[in-house]
Amino acid sequence: MNKVKPKKKLGQHFLRDETIAKRIVESLTGHGNYRTVLEVGPGMGILSEFLIESKDFDWWGIDLDAESIEYLRHLFPGFHQKILEKDFLKISFTEFFGEQNLAIIGNFPYNISSQILFKILENRNQVTEMVGMFQKEVAMRVVSGPGGKVNGILSILCQAFYDVEYLFQVNENVFNPPPKVKSAVIRFKRNNIQKLACDEKRFFLFVKTAFNQRRKTLRNSLKVFDINWKDLPEKLHGQRAEQLSVNDFVQIVNAEKK
C-alpha cells in the first residue's frame, strides 16, 4: 500500500526513526495502573507497532486523516475497531473507555499541541499519564518553574495536576517533512491532588487572566477581581504572573472576597 502523504493543514510531520519511536513508547511507566493507551495522530504507525507489540498495553489510535486511517487498518488488520477516525479534541473518553484510567501518547500535531494539553487537563481524573512529542519551545514552557522567562498558563495549569518531566530533545532530520524547529518529548504523571484547595474554576480563570497581562504586576493584572490583598504576603503584591507557583495562585484565589 502507498505511504501516507504528510498534510500541512493537519500539522503532520511523520517520525521516521524507529529508535526514537521505541524510546518514546518505553517512556510510558504504567503510572495509575492503566492498560489502555490512546495514541493521537498515529500517522503511519511507527509508535503504534511498538505499542501493539507490548504486552502491558491495550492500544487504540485516533486520527482525523482518512488516508492515515486506511493505511493503519491495512497495516494492523486485527485492530479496525480500535482505530478511530475522529477528532481527539471532541471525543468523549467515557464513550469509548468507560471510567477506566488511560494514557495518552503521540507525536502530536504542533498546531494543536496546546489544545491537546487542555483536553488532557479536562480529563485529568482519567488520564493518569501522557508521553508526547512537542515543539521544543512548547515543551520548555510546560516544564518551566516559577521565575522562568517562559513560565506561562500551561506551566501552572499542567503542574497543578501532574508531575511534569522533560525527557529528551529530537532533531529535525528524523521527520518527514522536517519541521523548522527542534522537538522534545515530555511526560506527565498524575499527582496526588484530586482537588485544589480552592475553587478550581476560579483558579483557571485567575491564571489565564494574570498571564494574559503578564507584564503587569498581579495587583494590576487581577484588578478585575475583588481580592483582599491584605490577606496575602506582601511579596505577591508586586510580582508578575511568571514568578508565581501553583500554591501562590491558590492563595490568591482564596483571598477573593465572597
N, C-alpha and C positions, 0 to 999 in steps of 0.2 A: 504493500500500500504506500502511496506517496506520502512524503513527510508533510507536516503541517507548516504552512507559511505564517511566520510571525506577523501579527497585525498591530500596526502602530496605534490605532484608535483604542485597542484593548490594553495597551501598555505592555505588550508581550516581548520579553527577552528570554529566550529559552536557554536554560543551563545545559552545557554540553559536557561538563567534566564529571565523570562518574565518581571520582574520589571525593570531590566536594559534596556531591549528592549523598553519598554514603555517610559522610561526616555530619551532614545536616540531620539525616534520619537518626543517626546514633546519638544525637544531642537530646533526643526525647528520653526522659528518665522514668516515665510512668507516674510522675507525681500526681497524687489524687486518686490513684488506683483505677484509672480508666483503661478501657481496651479500645474504644472507638477513636480513630484518628481521621479527621476530616481534612483532606488536602485541598487547598484553594488554588485554582488555576493550574492544574497538573500539566497542561500543555501536551508534551509528547511522552510524559510518564517516567522521566528519569528518576524522580523521587519515588514515584508510585511503585516501581519494581522492587526497590529495597523495602518499602513498607509492606507490600504484599508478601514478600519472602519471610518477613519477620513473624515469628510465632506469638509475639507479645501483643500484636495489634490487629484490629479489625479495620481495614482501610476502606474509606469512602473518598470519592473525588467529586468536586463541583467546579463547573466551568460554564461560562457564557458562550464560548466559541463552539459553534456547531461542528466545525471541522475537527477541532480537538476531541470533541465527544465521540465522533465517528471513529477517529483514529484510536482512541483509548478502548472503545468497545471491541474494535478489531484486535487490538494488542492483548487485551485481557477479557477473553470471551466469557469467562465464568463470573464476571462482575457487572453485567449490564445493569442490574437493579441498583448498584451502588455507585454508578457514575451518573451524577445528576446534572442535567442541562438547565441550570437555574442561576439566579443572581445571589451570590453569597450574602450580599448586604440586605437582601429582602426575605430570606428564608426564615422560617420558624424552626429552631433547633428541636423543640419538643415534638414537632410534627413527624420528624424523621428518626429522632433518637430518644424520645420519651424524656424522662428526667435523669437519665444516666450521665455521668461525667464524661467529658471527651477532651481531646487535644486538637488544636488547630496547627497545621503546618503548611508551608508553602514558599515558593519563590514568588512573592506577592507582586502583582502589577503595581509599579511605583506611583501611578497616577491616582490610585485609590487606597494607598497604604494607610493613611491616617484614618480613613473611613473604616477600614478593616479593624483597626485597633479600637475604634469607638464601638464597633459591633461586638468585639470580644468583651469590652467593658460592660456593655449592656447585658451580656450573658455570663458575667463573671462568676456566678454561683454554679455554673455548669461547666465552663471552660477552665479546667484546672492547670493546663499547661499550653504554651504556644512556643513554637520554634519557627522563625520566619526570616526570610531574606528581605532586606530593605535597602533603599538608597542609604549610603553611609551617613550622610548628613541627618537623615531622619532617625537612624539608629542611635547616633550620638546624642540627639536631642532627647530621645526617650529615656536613655540611661543616665542623663545628666542629673547631678545633685544640686542642692541649694547653693546659690552663688555662681553657678556655671553660666557662662555667657549664652549658651544655647538652651538653658533650662526654660521650659515652656509648659503650655497646657497639658500636653501629653505626658511630660515628665511627671507632673504632680498627680494627674488622674490615674495613670498606669501604676505608679509606685504606691498609690494609696491602697491598692488591692492585690498587687503582685510583687514578688521579688524579681527584679529585672537584671539580666546579665548580658553584657556584650561578649559574644563568643569569638568571632574572628572576621577578618576582612576578606573580601572576594574581589579579585581584579576583573577588569572589563573583558579581557580576552577569552574568558571561558563561557561567554554568552553568544547567542545568535538572535538578533544582531547585537554587537557590543554596545552597552549603554555608554553615555558620555560622562558617567560618574562612577566612582567607586561604590561598592556594595558591602554590606555587612550582615552577619547573622546574629540575631539576639534571641534570648529565651526568657519567657515569663513562667513563673511558678506561683500559683495562687497562694497568698499568705493566709494567716490565721484570722484576719479581720473580717468577720462575717458582716459587720455593720460598723460604720464610722461612728465616733462618739459625738455626732452632730446630725442635723438634718442633711441627708445626702443630696437631695435636690438643690438645696441652698449652697452646699459645698461646690457642686459642679458649676452653679451659676456664679458664685464668687470667684472661683478660679478663672473661669472664662472671661469675666468682666475685668479682673485685675490684669491679666495678660494681654487683653485687647488694648490696654493703655499702659504697656509695660514701662514706658519711660517716666511715667508719673509715680510719685510716692503713693503708698497704699491709701493714705487719707484722702488723696485726690482721686485716685482711680476708683475707689469704692464709695465715693461720697453720695452715690445714688441710694445707698443703703443706710438705714438708721442704726449706726454702730455706736455702742458705748465704749469709746476709746479709753476711758479711764479704767476700764476693767482689763485692759491689755498691757503687756510690758511695753515700756516706752521705746525700746529698741525697734518695735514693729512699726511705730508711727511714721518714721521717715524712710523705711525700707521700700524697695520695689519688689514686684512680684517674683522675679527670678531669684531673689535672695531667700525666699521662704521655703520651709519644709511642709510636708503634709500636715504635721501636727500644728504648725503655725496657722495654716488655713482653718483647721478645725477650731482653734481658739477664737479666731476672728468670727467665724460663723456663729459660734456660741455667744459672742458678745453683741450680736444683733438684738436690738430692743424688740420685745414681743408686742 
